[in-house]
Amino acid sequence: MPADTSLPQSTKHLKCLCEQDKQAQSIRPVVVRARTRACLEPWVIGLITFISLIVLAVCIGLIVHYVRYNQRTTYNYYSTLSFTSDKLYGEFGKEASENFTEMSQKIESMVKNAFHKSSLRQAFVKSHIIKFSQKEHGVLAHMLLTFRFPSTEDPETVNKIIQRVLHEKLQDAVGPHKLNPEFVKIKKINKTETDNFLNNCCGTRRNRTIRQSFRIVGGTEVQEGEWPWQASLQWDGIHRCGATLIHDTWLVSAAHCFRTYKDPARWTASFGVKIEPPKMKQSLRRIIVHEKYKYPSHDYDISVAELSSPVSYTNAVHRICLPDASREFHPGDEMFVTGFGALQNDGSSQNQLWQVQVDLIDTKICNEHKVYNKAITPRMLCAGSLKGNRDACQGDSGGPLVSPDARDIWYLAGIVSWGDECGQPNKPGVYARVTAFRDWISSKTGV
Ligand code: ARG
């Protein structure tokens, strides 16, 4: 035991100083530092230990919380809500129409509020209207609900709580339509059933990993399921054009894709993010090119093609939504173009699907002298970047230019049509404007 341990604190302190005074003046600063280290007060040590323990405890707490949260299990439900509406069913019953979107959004936010004000606040993930159907005294909204509960939760109890919350909270929810909370039905469904319901809806995406990229030239590759409506059109097995699935037997593409190659029997459509091996392959039964398309004009550059048999929808293959003819897209809307086309002008087509984010460019600007000098008709729209770089290219023709709505449902806004080379400044991509052809598409396909 050291000789000075019996001394009171203050004396100990003095002694340190005295010993130090005896040292040579020239090395004083060094000695002072050495002394400070040797004389760390016990309470300082205590404090440091205490703080370290607290930091450690907080870290452990965070890790436990994180692990517990990640151990939560996803629970999916199919629910129907019955309500009466001032609006006629016909006004919002049509999937992907503006009225459908508006009504879905209202109900989804009402349901979200109900759960946010309940004990299920933490567990609620989302609600998603998949369709409306008509019944004697009103309308049924069909909805998928997703929750995340700790794995320990009993599914039966969870069922009951959800049912109770919907009954109680929707009772006092103020909405434009009269919801009848007595008629809330709910059923637990599994992951596959949930996927099937979502795959039957238009414009839904799984695997959303949006990374910015600045051109299809060197842009980003696409993961399976990101753009499930993309098809590759092949003539005698060779990729020629892109196309978009709008129904289980119908594709939309460009008219110019079928200018020299007309026989449907020699065309096939493949699906998936790779041309070889594809997720699915179908032959074409019928090709319908717009009657007003007259080469070499790019106007009316649209066609529809019927598949010889329907595709079955999966996470990786399903249809996109078509916008109402009245829908307007605005500069600033999120837009992507995808395709198996060249990565640079005069390059070769790709085996892998690529994506690039593009900006919608006002037609007035696109018709300016230094851009396309009045070549843009009301049946066309421009998208890309006036600075250059972000663009579609050869082999992307017929493929989709897409944009989401507020519910994150994706719509076909344009069809890759033409452009002056690829990614040149002031030469953005030009697309067939789908809204201008909305009625033409339904007259030919019934979609
Ligand atoms: N016409 C081309 C094709 O057949 C598509 C051109 C698109 N060009 C562009 N710069 N966006 O594949």
Boltz pocket constraint, residues with backbone or C-beta under 6 A from the ligand:
constraints:
  - pocket:
      binder: B
      contacts: [[A, 240], [A, 341], [A, 391], [A, 392], [A, 393], [A, 394], [A, 395], [A, 396], [A, 397], [A, 398], [A, 416], [A, 417], [A, 418], [A, 419], [A, 420], [A, 421], [A, 422], [A, 423], [A, 427], [A, 428], [A, 429], [A, 430]]
      max_distance: 6.0
